[in-house]
């Protein structure tokens, strides 16, 4: 059983070409209008959020994120946005197929130790960057691993790492009617992916060989739904 001090699923990342497209997709696909989010000045992105009921991660949520066309990242060029949002191939898929699950984030109690553990395996997840955004309840602050090239590792199957400050965004999110029943990870080098997850300190997860992908099984107000992300 996980505790608030264990490494665990923090949130799923659904990328959209525009935030409006993400909101429309969410309501049509999951039967729920996403709640408010905010802007990320560092990366020039904005989001909307939804609480996820999850037996093994009490603060889990779903993030719908998109590049904010009205904002310029304060993170200087040539450094890239997080989650591969500057990748032309990803943006082309979003334009062609609409919003899609692209990644996930794991919360860790000690982000420095977790990054050292990955580095010992030859995996460079990037520095732990300090980030924040204002909310009606106060300033959210966190540290998150972002590579200079913004790249997701293992095709998105290895999570980005996050360590929250005193406040977690899910603490003020109402129940959404969405429940995360399972998250399955797929990658051609499944043993190495499992080794990396072990180094982070995540509880055993379903990892299988195959193309890099995430498969999230959700219960929604409409019906059970599978979010999948073949890369």
C-alpha positions as CSV (number, residue, x, y, z in Angstrom):
1,X,0.0,0.0,0.0
2,X,1.3,3.5,-0.8
3,X,1.4,6.4,1.6
4,X,1.5,10.1,1.0
5,X,5.3,9.8,1.3
6,X,5.6,7.0,-1.3
7,X,6.3,7.4,-5.0
8,X,3.0,7.0,-6.9
9,X,0.9,8.2,-9.8
10,X,0.4,11.9,-9.7
11,X,-1.4,12.7,-12.9
12,X,-2.1,11.6,-16.5
13,X,-1.2,14.1,-19.2
14,X,-3.6,14.6,-22.2
15,X,-2.1,16.9,-24.8
16,X,-4.3,19.0,-27.1
17,X,-3.6,21.3,-30.0
18,X,-5.6,24.0,-28.2
19,X,-7.1,24.1,-24.8
20,X,-10.6,24.6,-26.2
21,X,-10.2,21.4,-28.2
22,X,-9.1,19.6,-25.1
23,X,-12.2,20.8,-23.2
24,X,-14.5,19.8,-26.0
25,X,-12.8,16.4,-26.2
26,X,-13.1,15.8,-22.5
27,X,-16.8,16.6,-22.3
28,X,-17.6,14.4,-25.4
29,X,-15.3,11.5,-24.5
30,X,-15.4,11.3,-20.7
31,X,-18.7,13.0,-20.1
32,X,-17.3,15.6,-17.7
33,X,-16.4,19.2,-18.1
34,X,-12.9,19.7,-16.8
35,X,-12.3,22.0,-13.9
36,X,-10.2,25.1,-13.8
37,X,-6.4,24.9,-14.2
38,X,-3.9,27.7,-14.8
39,X,-1.0,29.1,-16.8
40,X,2.6,28.0,-16.7
41,X,4.7,31.0,-17.5
42,X,8.0,29.0,-17.6
43,X,6.8,26.9,-20.5
44,X,4.1,29.0,-22.2
45,X,1.4,26.4,-21.6
46,X,-2.0,26.3,-19.9
47,X,-4.2,23.5,-18.6
48,X,-7.5,22.3,-17.2
49,X,-7.7,19.6,-14.5
50,X,-10.0,16.8,-13.3
51,X,-9.8,14.7,-10.1
52,X,-9.4,11.0,-10.6
53,X,-10.5,8.5,-8.0
54,X,-7.6,6.0,-7.7
55,X,-7.3,3.4,-5.0
56,X,-3.5,3.5,-4.9
57,X,-3.0,7.3,-5.4
58,X,-5.4,9.4,-3.4
59,X,-4.4,12.7,-5.1
60,X,-4.4,11.5,-8.7
61,X,-5.8,13.7,-11.4
62,X,-6.0,14.2,-15.2
63,X,-4.4,17.2,-16.9
64,X,-5.4,18.5,-20.3
65,X,-2.6,20.7,-21.5
66,X,-1.8,22.8,-24.6
67,X,0.5,25.5,-25.8
68,X,-0.8,28.9,-24.8
69,X,-0.8,31.0,-28.1
70,X,-1.0,34.2,-26.0
71,X,2.2,33.4,-24.0
72,X,5.9,33.3,-24.6
73,X,7.8,30.9,-22.4
74,X,10.1,32.5,-19.8
75,X,12.3,29.5,-20.2
76,X,14.8,30.8,-22.8
77,X,15.3,29.3,-26.2
78,X,16.7,26.9,-27.3
79,X,15.3,25.1,-24.2
80,X,12.1,23.3,-25.1
81,X,8.6,23.0,-23.5
82,X,7.8,20.0,-21.3
83,X,6.1,16.8,-22.5
84,X,7.4,17.2,-26.1
85,X,4.9,20.0,-26.8
86,X,7.4,21.6,-29.2
87,X,7.8,18.4,-31.2
88,X,6.3,18.9,-34.7
89,X,5.4,15.2,-35.0
90,X,3.4,15.3,-31.8
91,X,1.6,18.6,-32.8
92,X,0.8,17.0,-36.2
93,X,-0.8,14.0,-34.5
94,X,-2.8,16.3,-32.2
95,X,-4.0,18.3,-35.3
96,X,-4.9,15.1,-37.2
97,X,-6.4,12.9,-34.4
98,X,-7.3,15.4,-31.7
99,X,-6.4,15.3,-28.0
100,X,-4.7,12.2,-26.7
101,X,-3.0,10.7,-23.7
102,X,0.7,11.3,-24.2
103,X,2.4,10.9,-20.8
104,X,2.1,10.6,-17.0
105,X,3.8,12.2,-14.0
106,X,4.8,10.4,-10.8
107,X,5.1,12.2,-7.5
108,X,8.2,11.3,-5.4
109,X,9.1,12.2,-1.8
110,X,12.7,13.1,-2.8
111,X,13.2,14.2,-6.4
112,X,16.9,14.5,-6.1
113,X,17.3,10.9,-4.9
114,X,15.0,9.7,-7.7
115,X,17.0,11.4,-10.4
116,X,20.2,10.1,-9.0
117,X,18.7,6.6,-9.1
118,X,17.8,7.0,-12.7
119,X,21.2,8.4,-13.6
120,X,22.9,5.4,-12.1
121,X,21.0,3.4,-14.8
122,X,22.3,5.8,-17.5
123,X,18.9,7.5,-17.8
124,X,19.0,11.3,-17.8
125,X,15.6,12.7,-17.0
126,X,16.8,16.3,-16.8
127,X,17.2,18.7,-13.9
128,X,14.5,19.2,-11.2
129,X,13.2,22.7,-12.2
130,X,11.4,24.9,-9.7
131,X,8.0,25.9,-11.1
132,X,4.8,27.6,-9.8
133,X,1.5,29.0,-10.8
134,X,-1.0,31.2,-9.0
135,X,-4.4,29.7,-8.0
136,X,-7.4,31.2,-6.1
137,X,-6.2,29.2,-3.1
138,X,-2.7,30.5,-3.2
139,X,0.6,29.8,-5.0
140,X,1.2,26.2,-6.2
141,X,4.9,25.4,-6.1
142,X,6.7,22.2,-7.2
143,X,9.9,20.8,-8.6
144,X,9.7,18.8,-11.8
145,X,12.2,17.0,-14.0
146,X,12.4,18.5,-17.5
147,X,15.1,17.8,-20.0
148,X,16.6,20.7,-22.0
149,X,15.0,19.1,-25.1
150,X,11.7,18.6,-23.4
151,X,11.7,15.0,-24.4
152,X,9.6,12.3,-22.7
153,X,11.6,9.2,-21.9
154,X,10.8,5.7,-23.1
155,X,8.4,7.2,-25.6
156,X,6.3,8.6,-22.7
157,X,6.1,5.4,-20.7
158,X,8.7,6.5,-18.1
159,X,7.0,9.2,-16.0
160,X,8.2,12.7,-15.5
161,X,9.0,13.2,-11.7
162,X,7.4,15.8,-9.5
163,X,7.8,16.8,-5.9
164,X,5.1,19.2,-4.6
165,X,5.5,21.9,-2.1
166,X,3.1,22.3,0.8
167,X,0.0,22.4,-1.4
168,X,-1.2,19.8,-3.9
169,X,-3.7,20.9,-6.6
170,X,-5.9,17.8,-6.1
171,X,-6.7,18.9,-2.5
172,X,-9.1,21.5,-3.8
173,X,-10.6,19.6,-6.7
174,X,-14.1,18.2,-6.4
175,X,-14.9,14.7,-7.3
176,X,-15.4,14.4,-11.1
177,X,-17.0,11.0,-11.4
178,X,-13.9,9.6,-13.1
179,X,-11.9,6.7,-11.7
180,X,-8.6,5.4,-12.8
181,X,-8.9,1.6,-12.6
182,X,-5.5,0.7,-14.1
183,X,-2.5,2.1,-15.9
184,X,-0.5,-0.3,-18.1
185,X,2.9,0.6,-19.6
186,X,4.3,-0.8,-22.8
187,X,7.8,-0.5,-24.3
188,X,10.1,-2.6,-26.5
189,X,12.6,-2.8,-23.6
190,X,10.1,-3.6,-20.9
191,X,12.8,-5.0,-18.4
192,X,14.8,-1.7,-18.6
193,X,11.6,0.3,-18.1
194,X,10.7,-1.9,-15.0
195,X,14.2,-1.3,-13.7
196,X,13.8,2.4,-14.0
197,X,10.4,2.3,-12.2
198,X,12.0,0.4,-9.4
199,X,14.8,3.0,-9.1
200,X,12.1,5.7,-8.7
201,X,10.5,3.6,-6.0
202,X,7.1,3.1,-7.6
203,X,5.0,0.2,-6.5
204,X,4.9,-2.7,-9.0
205,X,3.1,-1.7,-12.2
206,X,1.9,-3.5,-15.2
207,X,4.7,-3.3,-17.8
208,X,4.6,-5.3,-21.0
209,X,6.8,-5.6,-24.1
210,X,5.5,-3.9,-27.2
211,X,5.5,-0.4,-28.8
212,X,5.9,2.5,-26.4
213,X,2.4,3.2,-25.1
214,X,0.3,4.0,-22.1
215,X,-3.1,2.4,-21.5
216,X,-5.3,3.9,-18.9
217,X,-8.6,2.2,-18.0
218,X,-11.1,4.8,-16.7
219,X,-14.6,4.5,-15.3
220,X,-16.6,7.6,-16.5
221,X,-20.2,8.9,-16.1
222,X,-20.8,7.7,-19.7
223,X,-19.2,4.2,-19.7
224,X,-15.9,2.5,-19.0
225,X,-13.3,4.1,-21.4
226,X,-9.8,3.3,-22.4
227,X,-7.3,6.0,-23.1
228,X,-4.3,4.7,-25.1
229,X,-1.3,6.3,-26.5
230,X,0.5,4.4,-29.2
231,X,3.6,6.4,-30.1
